[in-house]
């Protein structure tokens, strides 16, 4: 995250450029109350403060790690209000890790099935196809 030294507010375009988060995504985070509504200029333009800019970085990083909006909402609320213990954050993180590990295992099973299906295919010029046959099984 770049060092933030600006004293005035940040326009939404600046927030987008600094964080790499699309403008529409920043607006979405506001709409779902994940990000507090920024102040507005006399002309009605959004003006984000440094704390809000940091929160956008936080959300982006957490999304990149696969945390759900619900999980990010909880983590962000704890961090902003400094009403958390490291143990609470650890619990949320380990629950998320377990979920990621389950998804990986599921994808590995899927990969094995698809490999088996592809291996049975002769890639011939006839309409008989073991892949299509396999997809019709169990119906």
NORFEN-V419412 format. One record per backbone hydrogen bond with DSSP energy under -0.5 kcal/mol. NH is the residue of the N-H (numbers start at 1). CO is the residue of the C=O. E is the energy in kcal/mol with one decimal. If there is no record, write none. Layout:
{{NH	CO	E} {NH	CO	E}}
//
This chain:
{{5	3	-0.6} {10	48	-2.7} {15	11	-2.3} {16	12	-2.5} {17	13	-2.4} {18	14	-2.9} {19	15	-2.4} {20	16	-2.4} {21	16	-0.5} {26	22	-2.1} {27	23	-2.3} {28	24	-2.2} {29	25	-2.5} {30	26	-1.6} {31	27	-2.6} {32	28	-2.2} {33	30	-1.8} {34	29	-2.6} {35	29	-1.8} {39	47	-1.1} {41	45	-2.5} {44	41	-2.1} {47	39	-2.6} {48	10	-3.1} {53	49	-2.2} {54	50	-2.5} {55	51	-2.0} {56	52	-2.0} {57	53	-1.9} {58	54	-2.5} {59	55	-2.9} {60	56	-2.7} {61	57	-2.6} {62	58	-2.6} {63	59	-2.9} {64	60	-2.4} {65	61	-1.2} {66	63	-1.8} {67	62	-2.3} {72	68	-2.8} {73	69	-2.8} {74	70	-2.0} {75	71	-2.7} {76	72	-3.4} {77	73	-2.3} {78	74	-2.2} {79	75	-2.6} {80	76	-3.1} {81	77	-2.0} {82	78	-0.6} {83	78	-1.3} {84	82	-0.5} {89	85	-1.7} {90	86	-2.7} {91	87	-2.2} {92	88	-2.0} {93	89	-2.4} {94	90	-2.9} {95	91	-2.2} {96	92	-2.0} {97	93	-2.5} {98	94	-2.3} {99	95	-1.9} {100	96	-2.5} {101	97	-2.6} {102	98	-2.2} {103	99	-2.1} {104	100	-2.4} {105	101	-2.3} {106	102	-2.2} {107	103	-2.6} {108	104	-2.3} {109	105	-2.0} {110	106	-2.3} {111	107	-2.6} {112	108	-2.1} {113	109	-2.1} {114	110	-2.6} {115	111	-2.5} {116	112	-2.3} {117	113	-2.6} {118	114	-2.7} {119	115	-2.4} {120	116	-1.3} {121	117	-0.5} {121	118	-1.0} {133	129	-2.4} {134	130	-2.4} {135	131	-2.0} {136	132	-1.5} {137	133	-0.8} {137	134	-0.7} {139	136	-1.2}}
//
